[in-house]
Amino acid sequence: MPIPLMDVSAQWSSLVPRLKAVMGEVVDSGRFILGPQVAAFEREAAEALDARYAVGVANGTDALVLTLRALEIGPGDEVICPAYTFYATPESISAVGATPVFADIDPDTFCLDPEAVDAAVTPRTKAVMTVHLYGHPSPMRALKAVCDRHGLALVEDAAQAFGARLDGTPVGGLGDAATFSFFPTKNLPAFGDGGLVSTQRQDLEDAVRMLRFHGSRDKQTFELVGYNSRLDELQAAILRTLLPELDGWNAARRAAAERYRELGLGEHVGLPGVADGAEPVYHLYTVRSPERERLAAALRERGVASALYYHRPHHLQPVFAHLGYAPGSLPETERAAAEGLALPMFPTITAEQQRDVVEAVASAVAPV
């Protein structure tokens, strides 16, 4: 049988009756925008993230933009971020009129290298936007030290990392603010778009709440030029139903990652590293191979799905050509982009499926 890259519906299929019931309750209530389901999910998400505040918004990209706006970042400012990430990360910086400044990554975790971040700081730098890529926590202590030394805000792009922990503390409350996406393929999925901003700072929470609703607190007085970016009641009800399942799903992903190691996958490809104190949630399981194209083609022939992510890093994308980055300027980023390949990873993946994946990889990279 073919082995998919991810199996989104399998993890919540047993919850379908409950999901239909809660959606029916929302329909019967007649409340669809910023009602009790959203308020309850915000409280429950904040508790899960060890954050004082959480604000539901329309999607993960809006969460990034609203956070930068709340931090009063705009034209003339610079924000340091990785180039090996989904486009929304640097896109959000440009969307508020600021300039993304790309720093290199750690080769083991794919997350920002604090030394590279420190070297990229200029007098125009206002923030660092780190990405917990593939569900692995960024080196927050070191990044916070850099930010504190230079007086910078620290934003966590945690779109792929709900439930990940660093030294026992969830990501999402480790910087000035964090952003999440509930796109249907994420570890905590909605049945459509959805996003969240979490923070320990009341001033940022207050600003994001106004910005998500046209810069107003009460629909009458408008204090900011804002947006229409609201998590709806149906998605909040779904997220509330699935949130209690997340720890178990993430534990299953970690067990699957360990099983790949035990099955000898590391004898054939480079496995993702795990930093000291980090508890990744393996949103994607990305291995490395200098023969990636041959590997991907051979897996496809055997019915094993794989995928390339971020194989053209953003410092080399046409949209950022004006920034002047040349090939070779971010060597670890470019090597990861050339070698990374995501293999099947989802909470319900079986040991038999993983054995088949490892056998397919071993056969694909064997000398010809």
C-alpha positions as CSV (number, residue, x, y, z in Angstrom):
1,M,0.0,0.0,0.0
2,P,1.2,3.5,-0.7
3,I,2.6,5.4,2.3
4,P,1.5,9.1,2.5
5,L,3.6,11.9,3.7
6,M,0.9,12.7,6.3
7,D,-2.5,11.3,7.1
8,V,-4.5,14.3,8.5
9,S,-7.9,12.7,9.0
10,A,-6.8,9.4,10.6
11,Q,-5.8,11.1,13.8
12,W,-9.2,12.6,14.4
13,S,-11.5,10.2,12.6
14,S,-12.7,8.6,15.9
15,L,-13.7,12.1,17.0
16,V,-16.1,12.8,14.1
17,P,-19.3,12.3,16.1
18,R,-18.1,14.8,18.7
19,L,-16.8,17.2,16.1
20,K,-20.2,17.2,14.3
21,A,-21.9,17.7,17.6
22,V,-19.9,20.8,18.5
23,M,-20.3,22.3,15.1
24,G,-24.0,21.7,15.4
25,E,-24.0,23.5,18.7
26,V,-22.4,26.5,17.1
27,V,-24.9,26.5,14.3
28,D,-27.8,26.3,16.8
29,S,-26.3,29.2,18.9
30,G,-26.4,31.6,16.0
31,R,-23.0,33.0,17.2
32,F,-20.3,32.8,14.5
33,I,-17.8,35.7,15.1
34,L,-15.9,36.4,18.4
35,G,-18.3,34.4,20.6
36,P,-18.0,32.1,23.6
37,Q,-16.1,29.4,21.7
38,V,-13.3,31.8,20.6
39,A,-13.1,33.2,24.2
40,A,-12.9,29.7,25.7
41,F,-10.3,28.5,23.2
42,E,-8.1,31.6,23.9
43,R,-8.2,30.8,27.6
44,E,-7.4,27.1,27.0
45,A,-4.7,27.8,24.5
46,A,-3.0,30.3,26.8
47,E,-3.0,27.7,29.6
48,A,-1.5,25.0,27.3
49,L,1.2,27.4,26.2
50,D,2.0,28.8,29.7
51,A,1.2,32.2,28.3
52,R,-0.7,35.0,30.1
53,Y,-2.7,35.9,26.9
54,A,-3.8,34.3,23.6
55,V,-5.7,36.0,20.8
56,G,-7.4,34.1,18.0
57,V,-6.9,35.5,14.5
58,A,-7.9,34.4,11.0
59,N,-4.6,32.6,10.0
60,G,-1.0,32.2,10.9
61,T,0.2,34.9,8.4
62,D,-2.1,37.5,9.9
63,A,-0.8,36.5,13.3
64,L,2.7,37.4,12.2
65,V,1.6,40.7,10.6
66,L,-0.5,41.7,13.6
67,T,2.4,40.9,16.0
68,L,4.8,43.1,14.1
69,R,2.2,45.9,14.0
70,A,1.6,45.5,17.7
71,L,5.4,45.9,18.2
72,E,5.2,49.1,16.1
73,I,7.6,47.8,13.5
74,G,7.4,49.4,10.1
75,P,9.2,51.2,7.3
76,G,12.9,51.8,8.0
77,D,13.1,48.9,10.5
78,E,14.9,45.6,10.1
79,V,13.8,42.2,11.4
80,I,16.3,39.3,11.4
81,C,14.8,35.9,10.4
82,P,15.8,32.7,8.7
83,A,15.7,32.3,4.9
84,Y,14.9,28.5,5.3
85,T,11.3,28.7,6.3
86,F,7.8,29.2,4.8
87,Y,7.5,32.4,2.9
88,A,5.0,33.9,5.4
89,T,7.9,34.6,7.8
90,P,9.8,37.2,5.7
91,E,6.6,38.1,3.8
92,S,5.0,39.4,7.0
93,I,8.1,41.6,7.6
94,S,7.8,43.1,4.2
95,A,4.1,43.5,4.6
96,V,4.5,46.0,7.4
97,G,7.1,47.9,5.4
98,A,10.1,46.6,7.3
99,T,13.1,44.8,5.8
100,P,13.9,41.1,6.4
101,V,17.5,40.5,7.2
102,F,18.4,36.8,6.7
103,A,20.7,35.0,9.1
104,D,22.1,31.4,8.8
105,I,20.8,28.3,10.6
106,D,22.2,25.6,12.7
107,P,22.8,22.5,10.5
108,D,21.4,20.0,13.1
109,T,18.1,21.7,14.0
110,F,17.4,23.9,11.0
111,C,16.7,26.8,13.5
112,L,18.4,30.2,13.6
113,D,22.1,30.3,14.7
114,P,22.4,32.8,17.5
115,E,25.9,33.8,16.4
116,A,24.7,34.5,12.9
117,V,21.9,36.6,14.4
118,D,24.3,38.6,16.5
119,A,26.4,39.3,13.5
120,A,23.4,40.5,11.5
121,V,22.3,43.2,14.0
122,T,22.5,46.8,12.7
123,P,21.3,50.2,14.1
124,R,18.1,49.6,12.2
125,T,17.3,46.2,13.7
126,K,14.2,46.2,15.8
127,A,13.4,42.5,16.3
128,V,14.4,38.9,15.7
129,M,11.8,36.5,14.3
130,T,12.9,33.0,15.0
131,V,11.1,29.9,13.6
132,H,10.6,26.7,15.5
133,L,11.1,24.9,12.2
134,Y,9.6,21.4,11.6
135,G,8.5,21.6,15.2
136,H,11.9,21.9,16.8
137,P,12.3,24.7,19.4
138,S,14.8,27.4,18.5
139,P,17.7,28.2,20.9
140,M,15.6,30.7,22.8
141,R,18.0,31.3,25.7
142,A,20.8,32.3,23.4
143,L,18.6,34.3,21.1
144,K,17.0,36.1,24.1
145,A,20.5,37.0,25.3
146,V,21.3,38.5,21.8
147,C,18.0,40.4,21.9
148,D,18.5,41.7,25.4
149,R,22.1,42.9,24.6
150,H,20.8,44.9,21.6
151,G,17.4,45.9,23.0
152,L,15.4,43.9,20.4
153,A,12.0,42.2,20.5
154,L,12.0,38.4,20.1
155,V,9.1,36.9,18.1
156,E,8.5,33.1,17.9
157,D,7.1,31.9,14.6
158,A,5.6,28.7,16.1
159,A,3.3,27.8,13.2
160,Q,4.7,24.3,13.2
161,A,5.4,23.8,16.9
162,F,2.3,23.8,19.1
163,G,3.2,21.6,22.0
164,A,7.0,21.7,21.5
165,R,8.9,22.4,24.7
166,L,12.3,23.7,25.7
167,D,13.6,22.7,29.1
168,G,10.0,21.7,30.0
169,T,8.5,25.0,29.0
170,P,6.2,25.2,26.0
171,V,7.2,27.4,23.1
172,G,4.8,30.2,22.7
173,G,5.6,32.1,25.9
174,L,9.4,32.3,25.6
175,G,9.7,35.6,23.7
176,D,7.8,38.8,23.5
177,A,5.1,37.1,21.4
178,A,4.5,34.0,19.4
179,T,2.4,33.1,16.5
180,F,0.6,29.9,15.5
181,S,-1.2,28.5,12.5
182,F,-4.0,26.0,12.6
183,F,-3.9,25.1,8.9
184,P,-5.4,21.7,8.5
185,T,-2.0,19.9,8.1
186,K,-0.6,21.4,11.3
187,N,-0.1,19.3,14.5
188,L,-3.1,21.1,16.0
189,P,-5.4,21.5,13.0
190,A,-8.5,23.4,12.2
191,F,-10.9,22.5,9.4
192,G,-9.9,25.6,7.5
193,D,-7.7,28.6,8.3
194,G,-7.0,29.8,11.8
195,G,-4.2,31.5,13.8
196,L,-3.2,32.6,17.2
197,V,-1.0,35.2,18.9
198,S,0.3,34.3,22.4
199,T,2.2,36.7,24.7
200,Q,3.1,37.4,28.3
201,R,2.7,41.2,27.7
202,Q,-0.6,42.9,28.2
203,D,0.3,45.8,25.9
204,L,0.8,43.4,23.0
205,E,-2.4,41.4,23.8
206,D,-4.4,44.7,23.8
207,A,-2.9,45.9,20.6
208,V,-3.5,42.6,18.7
209,R,-7.1,42.5,19.9
210,M,-7.7,45.9,18.5
211,L,-5.8,45.3,15.3
212,R,-7.7,42.1,14.5
213,F,-10.9,44.1,14.6
214,H,-10.4,47.3,12.6
215,G,-8.4,49.0,15.4
216,S,-11.4,49.1,17.7
217,R,-12.3,47.9,21.2
218,D,-16.0,48.5,20.9
219,K,-17.0,48.9,17.2
220,Q,-17.6,52.6,17.9
221,T,-14.2,54.2,18.6
222,F,-11.3,53.5,16.3
223,E,-7.8,53.9,17.7
224,L,-5.7,52.2,15.0
225,V,-5.8,51.3,11.3
226,G,-6.4,47.6,11.7
227,Y,-7.6,44.5,9.9
228,N,-10.6,42.2,9.8
229,S,-8.8,39.1,11.0
230,R,-10.8,37.0,13.4
231,L,-10.8,33.3,14.4
232,D,-14.4,32.2,13.8
233,E,-16.6,30.2,16.3
234,L,-16.8,27.0,14.2
235,Q,-13.0,26.7,14.0
236,A,-12.6,27.6,17.7
237,A,-15.1,24.8,18.6
238,I,-13.1,22.3,16.5
239,L,-9.8,23.4,18.0
240,R,-11.2,23.1,21.5
241,T,-12.3,19.5,20.7
242,L,-8.9,18.6,19.3
243,L,-6.6,20.4,21.8
244,P,-6.9,17.8,24.5
245,E,-5.7,15.2,22.0
246,L,-2.6,17.1,21.0
247,D,-0.2,15.8,23.7
248,G,-0.9,12.3,22.7
249,W,-0.5,13.0,19.0
250,N,2.8,14.8,19.6
251,A,4.0,11.9,21.8
252,A,3.2,9.5,18.9
253,R,5.2,11.7,16.5
254,R,8.2,11.6,18.9
255,A,7.9,7.8,19.2
256,A,7.8,7.5,15.4
257,A,11.0,9.6,15.2
258,E,12.7,7.4,17.7
259,R,11.5,4.3,15.8
260,Y,13.1,5.6,12.6
261,R,16.4,5.9,14.4
262,E,16.0,2.4,15.9
263,L,15.2,1.0,12.4
264,G,18.5,2.3,11.1
265,L,17.4,5.1,9.0
266,G,20.4,7.1,10.0
267,E,22.7,4.6,8.3
268,H,21.4,5.9,4.9
269,V,20.5,9.6,5.4
270,G,21.2,12.3,7.9
271,L,18.6,12.4,10.7
272,P,17.2,15.7,12.2
273,G,19.1,16.6,15.3
274,V,17.6,17.3,18.8
275,A,19.2,20.1,20.9
276,D,19.8,19.6,24.6
277,G,16.5,20.3,26.5
278,A,14.4,20.3,23.4
279,E,11.2,18.3,22.9
280,P,10.4,18.6,19.2
281,V,6.9,17.7,17.8
282,Y,8.0,16.7,14.3
283,H,5.5,18.5,12.3
284,L,7.7,17.4,9.4
285,Y,10.4,14.7,9.6
286,T,13.1,16.1,7.3
287,V,16.2,14.1,6.6
288,R,19.3,15.1,4.6
289,S,20.9,13.4,1.6
290,P,23.3,14.7,-1.0
291,E,21.4,12.4,-3.4
292,R,18.0,13.9,-2.6
293,E,16.6,13.9,-6.2
294,R,17.5,10.3,-6.8
295,L,16.2,9.3,-3.4
296,A,12.9,11.1,-3.9
297,A,12.4,9.5,-7.4
298,A,13.2,6.1,-6.1
299,L,10.7,6.5,-3.1
300,R,8.0,7.6,-5.5
301,E,8.5,4.5,-7.6
302,R,7.9,2.4,-4.4
303,G,4.8,4.3,-3.4
304,V,6.5,6.2,-0.5
305,A,5.6,9.9,-0.4
306,S,8.2,12.5,0.2
307,A,8.3,16.3,-0.3
308,L,10.8,19.1,-0.7
309,Y,10.3,22.1,1.6
310,Y,12.0,25.5,1.2
311,H,14.3,24.2,-1.5
312,R,14.8,27.7,-2.8
313,P,15.6,29.7,0.3
314,H,14.2,33.2,0.5
315,H,17.4,35.2,0.2
316,L,17.7,33.8,-3.3
317,Q,14.0,34.3,-4.2
318,P,13.2,36.9,-6.9
319,V,11.0,38.9,-4.5
320,F,14.1,39.7,-2.4
321,A,16.6,40.1,-5.2
322,H,16.9,43.8,-4.3
323,L,18.4,42.9,-1.0
324,G,21.5,41.8,-2.7
325,Y,22.2,38.3,-1.3
326,A,24.5,36.2,-3.5
327,P,24.6,32.4,-3.7
328,G,26.9,31.1,-0.9
329,S,26.0,34.0,1.5
330,L,24.1,31.6,3.8
331,P,26.0,28.3,3.4
332,E,24.1,26.2,6.0
333,T,20.8,27.5,4.7
334,E,21.7,26.6,1.2
335,R,23.0,23.2,2.1
336,A,19.8,22.4,4.0
337,A,17.7,23.6,1.1
338,A,19.7,21.4,-1.3
339,E,19.7,18.2,0.9
340,G,16.4,18.3,2.9
341,L,13.7,15.8,2.2
342,A,10.6,15.2,4.3
343,L,9.6,11.6,4.9
344,P,6.3,10.2,6.1
345,M,5.4,11.4,9.6
346,F,2.0,11.4,11.3
347,P,0.7,10.2,14.7
348,T,-0.9,7.1,13.3
349,I,2.0,5.9,11.2
350,T,2.7,2.2,12.0
351,A,5.9,0.4,12.7
352,E,5.3,-1.7,9.5
353,Q,4.9,1.5,7.4
354,Q,8.1,2.9,8.9
355,R,10.0,-0.3,8.2
356,D,8.9,-0.1,4.6
357,V,10.1,3.5,4.4
358,V,13.5,2.6,5.8
359,E,13.8,-0.3,3.4
360,A,12.8,1.9,0.5
361,V,15.4,4.6,1.5
362,A,18.1,1.9,1.9
363,S,17.4,0.5,-1.5
364,A,17.3,4.0,-3.1
365,V,20.7,5.1,-1.8
366,A,22.5,1.8,-2.3
367,P,25.3,2.0,-4.9
368,V,24.3,1.3,-8.4
